[in-house]
């Protein structure tokens, strides 16, 4: 149940018709920033956990 080339083209055509050609670069830029922010947040969370070992109850 994968997405084929025809489905990708149909989705791209719908997006183009819905948003217009001038808005697509802005949308992709925003999406890229969001993904980068998410990755940075996940990496920061992992780095924080590695730097501070958990304290054991005495």
mmCIF file of the N, C-alpha and C atoms, coordinates in Angstrom:
data_MODEL
# 
_entry.id   MODEL 
# 
loop_
_atom_site.group_PDB 
_atom_site.id 
_atom_site.type_symbol 
_atom_site.label_atom_id 
_atom_site.label_alt_id 
_atom_site.label_comp_id 
_atom_site.label_asym_id 
_atom_site.label_entity_id 
_atom_site.label_seq_id 
_atom_site.pdbx_PDB_ins_code 
_atom_site.Cartn_x 
_atom_site.Cartn_y 
_atom_site.Cartn_z 
_atom_site.occupancy 
_atom_site.B_iso_or_equiv 
_atom_site.pdbx_formal_charge 
_atom_site.auth_seq_id 
_atom_site.auth_comp_id 
_atom_site.auth_asym_id 
_atom_site.auth_atom_id 
_atom_site.pdbx_PDB_model_num 
ATOM 1   N N  . UNK A 1 1  ? 0.837  -1.181 0.000   1.00 0.00 ? 1  UNK A N  1 
ATOM 2   C CA . UNK A 1 1  ? 0.000  0.000  0.000   1.00 0.00 ? 1  UNK A CA 1 
ATOM 3   C C  . UNK A 1 1  ? 0.884  1.248  0.000   1.00 0.00 ? 1  UNK A C  1 
ATOM 4   N N  . UNK A 1 2  ? 1.643  1.421  -1.025  1.00 0.00 ? 2  UNK A N  1 
ATOM 5   C CA . UNK A 1 2  ? 2.533  2.567  -1.122  1.00 0.00 ? 2  UNK A CA 1 
ATOM 6   C C  . UNK A 1 2  ? 1.954  3.642  -2.022  1.00 0.00 ? 2  UNK A C  1 
ATOM 7   N N  . UNK A 1 3  ? 2.592  4.772  -2.018  1.00 0.00 ? 3  UNK A N  1 
ATOM 8   C CA . UNK A 1 3  ? 2.169  5.880  -2.868  1.00 0.00 ? 3  UNK A CA 1 
ATOM 9   C C  . UNK A 1 3  ? 3.001  5.821  -4.141  1.00 0.00 ? 3  UNK A C  1 
ATOM 10  N N  . UNK A 1 4  ? 2.312  5.738  -5.271  1.00 0.00 ? 4  UNK A N  1 
ATOM 11  C CA . UNK A 1 4  ? 2.982  5.668  -6.560  1.00 0.00 ? 4  UNK A CA 1 
ATOM 12  C C  . UNK A 1 4  ? 3.191  7.053  -7.148  1.00 0.00 ? 4  UNK A C  1 
ATOM 13  N N  . UNK A 1 5  ? 3.802  7.080  -8.310  1.00 0.00 ? 5  UNK A N  1 
ATOM 14  C CA . UNK A 1 5  ? 4.110  8.340  -8.975  1.00 0.00 ? 5  UNK A CA 1 
ATOM 15  C C  . UNK A 1 5  ? 2.828  9.075  -9.382  1.00 0.00 ? 5  UNK A C  1 
ATOM 16  N N  . UNK A 1 6  ? 1.803  8.355  -9.795  1.00 0.00 ? 6  UNK A N  1 
ATOM 17  C CA . UNK A 1 6  ? 0.549  8.997  -10.203 1.00 0.00 ? 6  UNK A CA 1 
ATOM 18  C C  . UNK A 1 6  ? -0.117 9.700  -9.025  1.00 0.00 ? 6  UNK A C  1 
ATOM 19  N N  . UNK A 1 7  ? -0.106 9.057  -7.864  1.00 0.00 ? 7  UNK A N  1 
ATOM 20  C CA . UNK A 1 7  ? -0.712 9.677  -6.689  1.00 0.00 ? 7  UNK A CA 1 
ATOM 21  C C  . UNK A 1 7  ? 0.039  10.938 -6.277  1.00 0.00 ? 7  UNK A C  1 
ATOM 22  N N  . UNK A 1 8  ? 1.363  10.889 -6.358  1.00 0.00 ? 8  UNK A N  1 
ATOM 23  C CA . UNK A 1 8  ? 2.173  12.062 -6.015  1.00 0.00 ? 8  UNK A CA 1 
ATOM 24  C C  . UNK A 1 8  ? 1.869  13.212 -6.968  1.00 0.00 ? 8  UNK A C  1 
ATOM 25  N N  . UNK A 1 9  ? 1.742  12.922 -8.251  1.00 0.00 ? 9  UNK A N  1 
ATOM 26  C CA . UNK A 1 9  ? 1.419  13.965 -9.227  1.00 0.00 ? 9  UNK A CA 1 
ATOM 27  C C  . UNK A 1 9  ? 0.039  14.562 -8.983  1.00 0.00 ? 9  UNK A C  1 
ATOM 28  N N  . UNK A 1 10 ? -0.937 13.741 -8.652  1.00 0.00 ? 10 UNK A N  1 
ATOM 29  C CA . UNK A 1 10 ? -2.285 14.239 -8.371  1.00 0.00 ? 10 UNK A CA 1 
ATOM 30  C C  . UNK A 1 10 ? -2.265 15.137 -7.144  1.00 0.00 ? 10 UNK A C  1 
ATOM 31  N N  . UNK A 1 11 ? -1.566 14.719 -6.091  1.00 0.00 ? 11 UNK A N  1 
ATOM 32  C CA . UNK A 1 11 ? -1.465 15.531 -4.878  1.00 0.00 ? 11 UNK A CA 1 
ATOM 33  C C  . UNK A 1 11 ? -0.777 16.855 -5.174  1.00 0.00 ? 11 UNK A C  1 
ATOM 34  N N  . UNK A 1 12 ? 0.303  16.823 -5.951  1.00 0.00 ? 12 UNK A N  1 
ATOM 35  C CA . UNK A 1 12 ? 1.026  18.051 -6.310  1.00 0.00 ? 12 UNK A CA 1 
ATOM 36  C C  . UNK A 1 12 ? 0.136  18.984 -7.125  1.00 0.00 ? 12 UNK A C  1 
ATOM 37  N N  . UNK A 1 13 ? -0.652 18.439 -8.032  1.00 0.00 ? 13 UNK A N  1 
ATOM 38  C CA . UNK A 1 13 ? -1.561 19.252 -8.848  1.00 0.00 ? 13 UNK A CA 1 
ATOM 39  C C  . UNK A 1 13 ? -2.630 19.905 -7.980  1.00 0.00 ? 13 UNK A C  1 
ATOM 40  N N  . UNK A 1 14 ? -3.181 19.162 -7.043  1.00 0.00 ? 14 UNK A N  1 
ATOM 41  C CA . UNK A 1 14 ? -4.197 19.718 -6.139  1.00 0.00 ? 14 UNK A CA 1 
ATOM 42  C C  . UNK A 1 14 ? -3.605 20.840 -5.292  1.00 0.00 ? 14 UNK A C  1 
ATOM 43  N N  . UNK A 1 15 ? -2.392 20.630 -4.777  1.00 0.00 ? 15 UNK A N  1 
ATOM 44  C CA . UNK A 1 15 ? -1.729 21.670 -3.978  1.00 0.00 ? 15 UNK A CA 1 
ATOM 45  C C  . UNK A 1 15 ? -1.478 22.905 -4.828  1.00 0.00 ? 15 UNK A C  1 
ATOM 46  N N  . UNK A 1 16 ? -1.030 22.707 -6.054  1.00 0.00 ? 16 UNK A N  1 
ATOM 47  C CA . UNK A 1 16 ? -0.769 23.832 -6.952  1.00 0.00 ? 16 UNK A CA 1 
ATOM 48  C C  . UNK A 1 16 ? -2.041 24.616 -7.232  1.00 0.00 ? 16 UNK A C  1 
ATOM 49  N N  . UNK A 1 17 ? -3.137 23.924 -7.488  1.00 0.00 ? 17 UNK A N  1 
ATOM 50  C CA . UNK A 1 17 ? -4.401 24.600 -7.753  1.00 0.00 ? 17 UNK A CA 1 
ATOM 51  C C  . UNK A 1 17 ? -4.946 25.295 -6.511  1.00 0.00 ? 17 UNK A C  1 
ATOM 52  N N  . UNK A 1 18 ? -4.778 24.674 -5.353  1.00 0.00 ? 18 UNK A N  1 
ATOM 53  C CA . UNK A 1 18 ? -5.334 25.215 -4.117  1.00 0.00 ? 18 UNK A CA 1 
ATOM 54  C C  . UNK A 1 18 ? -4.577 26.451 -3.644  1.00 0.00 ? 18 UNK A C  1 
ATOM 55  N N  . UNK A 1 19 ? -3.253 26.397 -3.638  1.00 0.00 ? 19 UNK A N  1 
ATOM 56  C CA . UNK A 1 19 ? -2.453 27.489 -3.091  1.00 0.00 ? 19 UNK A CA 1 
ATOM 57  C C  . UNK A 1 19 ? -1.926 28.457 -4.141  1.00 0.00 ? 19 UNK A C  1 
ATOM 58  N N  . UNK A 1 20 ? -1.789 28.034 -5.364  1.00 0.00 ? 20 UNK A N  1 
ATOM 59  C CA . UNK A 1 20 ? -1.220 28.899 -6.385  1.00 0.00 ? 20 UNK A CA 1 
ATOM 60  C C  . UNK A 1 20 ? 0.293  28.789 -6.416  1.00 0.00 ? 20 UNK A C  1 
ATOM 61  N N  . UNK A 1 21 ? 0.890  29.121 -7.528  1.00 0.00 ? 21 UNK A N  1 
ATOM 62  C CA . UNK A 1 21 ? 2.325  28.959 -7.733  1.00 0.00 ? 21 UNK A CA 1 
ATOM 63  C C  . UNK A 1 21 ? 3.191  29.838 -6.863  1.00 0.00 ? 21 UNK A C  1 
ATOM 64  N N  . UNK A 1 22 ? 2.702  31.010 -6.478  1.00 0.00 ? 22 UNK A N  1 
ATOM 65  C CA . UNK A 1 22 ? 3.532  31.948 -5.714  1.00 0.00 ? 22 UNK A CA 1 
ATOM 66  C C  . UNK A 1 22 ? 3.603  31.594 -4.238  1.00 0.00 ? 22 UNK A C  1 
ATOM 67  N N  . UNK A 1 23 ? 2.610  30.909 -3.714  1.00 0.00 ? 23 UNK A N  1 
ATOM 68  C CA . UNK A 1 23 ? 2.583  30.586 -2.290  1.00 0.00 ? 23 UNK A CA 1 
ATOM 69  C C  . UNK A 1 23 ? 3.354  29.316 -1.950  1.00 0.00 ? 23 UNK A C  1 
ATOM 70  N N  . UNK A 1 24 ? 3.574  28.450 -2.903  1.00 0.00 ? 24 UNK A N  1 
ATOM 71  C CA . UNK A 1 24 ? 4.208  27.158 -2.630  1.00 0.00 ? 24 UNK A CA 1 
ATOM 72  C C  . UNK A 1 24 ? 5.624  27.310 -2.049  1.00 0.00 ? 24 UNK A C  1 
ATOM 73  N N  . UNK A 1 25 ? 6.490  28.175 -2.604  1.00 0.00 ? 25 UNK A N  1 
ATOM 74  C CA . UNK A 1 25 ? 7.824  28.325 -1.986  1.00 0.00 ? 25 UNK A CA 1 
ATOM 75  C C  . UNK A 1 25 ? 7.756  28.783 -0.525  1.00 0.00 ? 25 UNK A C  1 
ATOM 76  N N  . UNK A 1 26 ? 6.804  29.668 -0.218  1.00 0.00 ? 26 UNK A N  1 
ATOM 77  C CA . UNK A 1 26 ? 6.653  30.123 1.171   1.00 0.00 ? 26 UNK A CA 1 
ATOM 78  C C  . UNK A 1 26 ? 6.208  28.976 2.066   1.00 0.00 ? 26 UNK A C  1 
ATOM 79  N N  . UNK A 1 27 ? 5.295  28.152 1.574   1.00 0.00 ? 27 UNK A N  1 
ATOM 80  C CA . UNK A 1 27 ? 4.820  27.006 2.351   1.00 0.00 ? 27 UNK A CA 1 
ATOM 81  C C  . UNK A 1 27 ? 5.943  26.001 2.603   1.00 0.00 ? 27 UNK A C  1 
ATOM 82  N N  . UNK A 1 28 ? 6.733  25.730 1.580   1.00 0.00 ? 28 UNK A N  1 
ATOM 83  C CA . UNK A 1 28 ? 7.828  24.767 1.724   1.00 0.00 ? 28 UNK A CA 1 
ATOM 84  C C  . UNK A 1 28 ? 8.900  25.298 2.665   1.00 0.00 ? 28 UNK A C  1 
ATOM 85  N N  . UNK A 1 29 ? 9.153  26.603 2.619   1.00 0.00 ? 29 UNK A N  1 
ATOM 86  C CA . UNK A 1 29 ? 10.129 27.210 3.529   1.00 0.00 ? 29 UNK A CA 1 
ATOM 87  C C  . UNK A 1 29 ? 9.654  27.075 4.973   1.00 0.00 ? 29 UNK A C  1 
ATOM 88  N N  . UNK A 1 30 ? 8.388  27.358 5.212   1.00 0.00 ? 30 UNK A N  1 
ATOM 89  C CA . UNK A 1 30 ? 7.831  27.212 6.553   1.00 0.00 ? 30 UNK A CA 1 
ATOM 90  C C  . UNK A 1 30 ? 7.853  25.771 7.024   1.00 0.00 ? 30 UNK A C  1 
ATOM 91  N N  . UNK A 1 31 ? 7.530  24.843 6.125   1.00 0.00 ? 31 UNK A N  1 
ATOM 92  C CA . UNK A 1 31 ? 7.560  23.427 6.468   1.00 0.00 ? 31 UNK A CA 1 
ATOM 93  C C  . UNK A 1 31 ? 8.984  22.988 6.809   1.00 0.00 ? 31 UNK A C  1 
ATOM 94  N N  . UNK A 1 32 ? 9.953  23.445 6.036   1.00 0.00 ? 32 UNK A N  1 
ATOM 95  C CA . UNK A 1 32 ? 11.354 23.110 6.307   1.00 0.00 ? 32 UNK A CA 1 
ATOM 96  C C  . UNK A 1 32 ? 11.821 23.637 7.651   1.00 0.00 ? 32 UNK A C  1 
ATOM 97  N N  . UNK A 1 33 ? 11.423 24.865 7.989   1.00 0.00 ? 33 UNK A N  1 
ATOM 98  C CA . UNK A 1 33 ? 11.789 25.437 9.291   1.00 0.00 ? 33 UNK A CA 1 
ATOM 99  C C  . UNK A 1 33 ? 11.157 24.639 10.423  1.00 0.00 ? 33 UNK A C  1 
ATOM 100 N N  . UNK A 1 34 ? 9.914  24.212 10.213  1.00 0.00 ? 34 UNK A N  1 
ATOM 101 C CA . UNK A 1 34 ? 9.237  23.428 11.241  1.00 0.00 ? 34 UNK A CA 1 
ATOM 102 C C  . UNK A 1 34 ? 9.917  22.093 11.480  1.00 0.00 ? 34 UNK A C  1 
ATOM 103 N N  . UNK A 1 35 ? 10.300 21.423 10.402  1.00 0.00 ? 35 UNK A N  1 
ATOM 104 C CA . UNK A 1 35 ? 10.979 20.128 10.524  1.00 0.00 ? 35 UNK A CA 1 
ATOM 105 C C  . UNK A 1 35 ? 12.335 20.307 11.196  1.00 0.00 ? 35 UNK A C  1 
ATOM 106 N N  . UNK A 1 36 ? 13.064 21.357 10.818  1.00 0.00 ? 36 UNK A N  1 
ATOM 107 C CA . UNK A 1 36 ? 14.372 21.617 11.424  1.00 0.00 ? 36 UNK A CA 1 
ATOM 108 C C  . UNK A 1 36 ? 14.236 21.914 12.911  1.00 0.00 ? 36 UNK A C  1 
ATOM 109 N N  . UNK A 1 37 ? 13.233 22.697 13.257  1.00 0.00 ? 37 UNK A N  1 
ATOM 110 C CA . UNK A 1 37 ? 12.988 23.012 14.661  1.00 0.00 ? 37 UNK A CA 1 
ATOM 111 C C  . UNK A 1 37 ? 12.646 21.751 15.449  1.00 0.00 ? 37 UNK A C  1 
ATOM 112 N N  . UNK A 1 38 ? 11.840 20.879 14.866  1.00 0.00 ? 38 UNK A N  1 
ATOM 113 C CA . UNK A 1 38 ? 11.479 19.628 15.518  1.00 0.00 ? 38 UNK A CA 1 
ATOM 114 C C  . UNK A 1 38 ? 12.704 18.745 15.736  1.00 0.00 ? 38 UNK A C  1 
ATOM 115 N N  . UNK A 1 39 ? 13.546 18.624 14.718  1.00 0.00 ? 39 UNK A N  1 
ATOM 116 C CA . UNK A 1 39 ? 14.762 17.817 14.842  1.00 0.00 ? 39 UNK A CA 1 
ATOM 117 C C  . UNK A 1 39 ? 15.702 18.396 15.895  1.00 0.00 ? 39 UNK A C  1 
ATOM 118 N N  . UNK A 1 40 ? 15.868 19.731 15.888  1.00 0.00 ? 40 UNK A N  1 
ATOM 119 C CA . UNK A 1 40 ? 16.725 20.367 16.885  1.00 0.00 ? 40 UNK A CA 1 
ATOM 120 C C  . UNK A 1 40 ? 16.182 20.139 18.290  1.00 0.00 ? 40 UNK A C  1 
ATOM 121 N N  . UNK A 1 41 ? 14.878 20.218 18.435  1.00 0.00 ? 41 UNK A N  1 
ATOM 122 C CA . UNK A 1 41 ? 14.270 19.975 19.737  1.00 0.00 ? 41 UNK A CA 1 
ATOM 123 C C  . UNK A 1 41 ? 14.479 18.550 20.202  1.00 0.00 ? 41 UNK A C  1 
ATOM 124 N N  . UNK A 1 42 ? 14.339 17.596 19.304  1.00 0.00 ? 42 UNK A N  1 
ATOM 125 C CA . UNK A 1 42 ? 14.547 16.196 19.661  1.00 0.00 ? 42 UNK A CA 1 
ATOM 126 C C  . UNK A 1 42 ? 16.003 15.942 20.012  1.00 0.00 ? 42 UNK A C  1 
ATOM 127 N N  . UNK A 1 43 ? 16.925 16.508 19.244  1.00 0.00 ? 43 UNK A N  1 
ATOM 128 C CA . UNK A 1 43 ? 18.352 16.339 19.535  1.00 0.00 ? 43 UNK A CA 1 
ATOM 129 C C  . UNK A 1 43 ? 18.723 17.013 20.842  1.00 0.00 ? 43 UNK A C  1 
ATOM 130 N N  . UNK A 1 44 ? 18.147 18.154 21.135  1.00 0.00 ? 44 UNK A N  1 
ATOM 131 C CA . UNK A 1 44 ? 18.410 18.848 22.392  1.00 0.00 ? 44 UNK A CA 1 
ATOM 132 C C  . UNK A 1 44 ? 17.912 18.041 23.571  1.00 0.00 ? 44 UNK A C  1 
ATOM 133 N N  . UNK A 1 45 ? 16.761 17.422 23.431  1.00 0.00 ? 45 UNK A N  1 
ATOM 134 C CA . UNK A 1 45 ? 16.198 16.591 24.500  1.00 0.00 ? 45 UNK A CA 1 
ATOM 135 C C  . UNK A 1 45 ? 17.099 15.391 24.756  1.00 0.00 ? 45 UNK A C  1 
ATOM 136 N N  . UNK A 1 46 ? 17.578 14.775 23.710  1.00 0.00 ? 46 UNK A N  1 
ATOM 137 C CA . UNK A 1 46 ? 18.462 13.611 23.845  1.00 0.00 ? 46 UNK A CA 1 
ATOM 138 C C  . UNK A 1 46 ? 19.789 14.037 24.476  1.00 0.00 ? 46 UNK A C  1 
ATOM 139 N N  . UNK A 1 47 ? 20.347 15.172 24.036  1.00 0.00 ? 47 UNK A N  1 
ATOM 140 C CA . UNK A 1 47 ? 21.610 15.657 24.585  1.00 0.00 ? 47 UNK A CA 1 
ATOM 141 C C  . UNK A 1 47 ? 21.470 15.974 26.068  1.00 0.00 ? 47 UNK A C  1 
ATOM 142 N N  . UNK A 1 48 ? 20.339 16.586 26.475  1.00 0.00 ? 48 UNK A N  1 
ATOM 143 C CA . UNK A 1 48 ? 20.118 16.911 27.882  1.00 0.00 ? 48 UNK A CA 1 
ATOM 144 C C  . UNK A 1 48 ? 20.067 15.648 28.732  1.00 0.00 ? 48 UNK A C  1 
ATOM 145 N N  . UNK A 1 49 ? 19.415 14.618 28.235  1.00 0.00 ? 49 UNK A N  1 
ATOM 146 C CA . UNK A 1 49 ? 19.314 13.368 28.988  1.00 0.00 ? 49 UNK A CA 1 
ATOM 147 C C  . UNK A 1 49 ? 20.670 12.692 29.132  1.00 0.00 ? 49 UNK A C  1 
ATOM 148 N N  . UNK A 1 50 ? 21.519 12.806 28.119  1.00 0.00 ? 50 UNK A N  1 
ATOM 149 C CA . UNK A 1 50 ? 22.831 12.178 28.175  1.00 0.00 ? 50 UNK A CA 1 
ATOM 150 C C  . UNK A 1 50 ? 23.770 12.935 29.112  1.00 0.00 ? 50 UNK A C  1 
ATOM 151 N N  . UNK A 1 51 ? 23.636 14.256 29.180  1.00 0.00 ? 51 UNK A N  1 
ATOM 152 C CA . UNK A 1 51 ? 24.522 15.062 30.016  1.00 0.00 ? 51 UNK A CA 1 
ATOM 153 C C  . UNK A 1 51 ? 24.186 14.945 31.496  1.00 0.00 ? 51 UNK A C  1 
ATOM 154 N N  . UNK A 1 52 ? 22.903 14.836 31.832  1.00 0.00 ? 52 UNK A N  1 
ATOM 155 C CA . UNK A 1 52 ? 22.494 14.775 33.229  1.00 0.00 ? 52 UNK A CA 1 
ATOM 156 C C  . UNK A 1 52 ? 22.015 13.371 33.577  1.00 0.00 ? 52 UNK A C  1 
ATOM 157 N N  . UNK A 1 53 ? 22.869 12.572 34.205  1.00 0.00 ? 53 UNK A N  1 
ATOM 158 C CA . UNK A 1 53 ? 22.410 11.236 34.580  1.00 0.00 ? 53 UNK A CA 1 
ATOM 159 C C  . UNK A 1 53 ? 21.323 11.306 35.640  1.00 0.00 ? 53 UNK A C  1 
ATOM 160 N N  . UNK A 1 54 ? 20.418 10.353 35.601  1.00 0.00 ? 54 UNK A N  1 
ATOM 161 C CA . UNK A 1 54 ? 19.304 10.334 36.543  1.00 0.00 ? 54 UNK A CA 1 
ATOM 162 C C  . UNK A 1 54 ? 19.825 10.010 37.935  1.00 0.00 ? 54 UNK A C  1 
ATOM 163 N N  . UNK A 1 55 ? 19.237 10.666 38.933  1.00 0.00 ? 55 UNK A N  1 
ATOM 164 C CA . UNK A 1 55 ? 19.628 10.430 40.330  1.00 0.00 ? 55 UNK A CA 1 
ATOM 165 C C  . UNK A 1 55 ? 18.842 9.254  40.865  1.00 0.00 ? 55 UNK A C  1 
ATOM 166 N N  . UNK A 1 56 ? 19.527 8.408  41.626  1.00 0.00 ? 56 UNK A N  1 
ATOM 167 C CA . UNK A 1 56 ? 18.861 7.276  42.248  1.00 0.00 ? 56 UNK A CA 1 
ATOM 168 C C  . UNK A 1 56 ? 18.387 7.691  43.640  1.00 0.00 ? 56 UNK A C  1 
ATOM 169 N N  . UNK A 1 57 ? 17.262 7.136  44.061  1.00 0.00 ? 57 UNK A N  1 
ATOM 170 C CA . UNK A 1 57 ? 16.757 7.408  45.401  1.00 0.00 ? 57 UNK A CA 1 
ATOM 171 C C  . UNK A 1 57 ? 17.651 6.734  46.428  1.00 0.00 ? 57 UNK A C  1 
ATOM 172 N N  . UNK A 1 58 ? 17.949 7.430  47.509  1.00 0.00 ? 58 UNK A N  1 
ATOM 173 C CA . UNK A 1 58 ? 18.833 6.880  48.545  1.00 0.00 ? 58 UNK A CA 1 
ATOM 174 C C  . UNK A 1 58 ? 18.044 6.183  49.613  1.00 0.00 ? 58 UNK A C  1 
# 
